[in-house]
Amino acid sequence: MLETSARLLRLLSLLQTRRDWSGADLADRLGVTDRTVRRDVDKLRSLGYPVHAVTGTAGGYRLGAGADLPPLLLDDEEAVAVAMCLRTASGGTIAGIEETSVRALAKLEQVLPSRLRNRVHSLQSITVPIHRGGPTVDPGTLTAIANACRDNERLRFDYRNHDGEETLRSVEPHRLVHTGRRWYLVAFDVDRDDWRTFRVDRLTPRIPTGPKFVPRDPPDKDLVAYTSYGLSNAAYQYQAVITLHLSAEAAAEHVSPSAGMLEPIDDNTCTLRVGANHLDGIAVWISMIGCEFEVHEPPELIARLRGLADRIGRAADTST
């Protein structure tokens, strides 16, 4: 009986790790026959778990949504990761989930074995979060967007640009991108017939969502790089290309994804692509990174750097 109960828990855990399982795969993982898997699935169903049969060539099983939340079976690393994410979420960029995250964390810590509870407490005791100011996003908005992305449904929303002007947009949502401070939606704008990136804190979805659509090829395989370039370059009057004498990893400590786009050249150098409406801002910012660099374009930036160097040199000569 104990062996059967342990196997049922193991089967439930496997069904939670991915969407579809074939009977043969489950039998192989559990070390039993296909017939035993079918019998165990029937037992889970009798206990109220919605395990659905999947049609297809090989057939299989899928754990569906039920009226009640089934117990989540986590391994040690998953449990620690969830606990730390809940702790981080209590002070994150999603509005209104701080108290909910704390309650969920309290429930999780109550059932954690002592060895894992000690690991979580150790990590928390030595971690000092930096609470950055900035806009927060309503969790209902994120959920609505995520569902529209998943179900390939058009999304309509009121959007406020940086000047405060509001427009009604109709898009085919593709992915949500989180830069650490803000959430962005990458979507195909139907009216403008082009891909666009929208700040989620500036949009208000109109529910229900629109009709189904056939997903398009994304604008770039690397959506992080695509979003980074759009935020740091495309929207500005000037686009600078600069070689930094730093590895891309080291440069990332000074350049956030929303500030510039980094491309590694070798172990000691990388290319920085950055945009701005005022070249003086780029000149001062690049000088403050603290490494050797070469500017390739625009030529106007090179002239600004020479002027800045002359002014600093004269100030150094005349200062006492």
ABEGO torsion letter per residue (X at the ends): XAAAAAAAAAAAAAAAABABBBAAAAAAAAGBBAAAAAAAAAAAAAAGBBBBBBBEAAEEBBBBBBABBBBBBBBAAAAAAAAAAAAAAAABABBGAAAAAAAAAAAAAAABBAAAAAAAAAAAAABBBBBBBEBBBBAAAAAAAAAAAAAGBBBBBBBBBAAGBBBBBBBBBABBBBAGABBBBBBBBAAAGBBBBBBAAABBBBOBBBBBBBBBBBABABAAAAAAAAAAAAABABBBBBBBBBBAAAAAAABBAAABBBBBABAABBBBBBBBABAAAAAAAAAAAGBBBBBAOBAAAAAAAAAAAAAAAAAAAABX
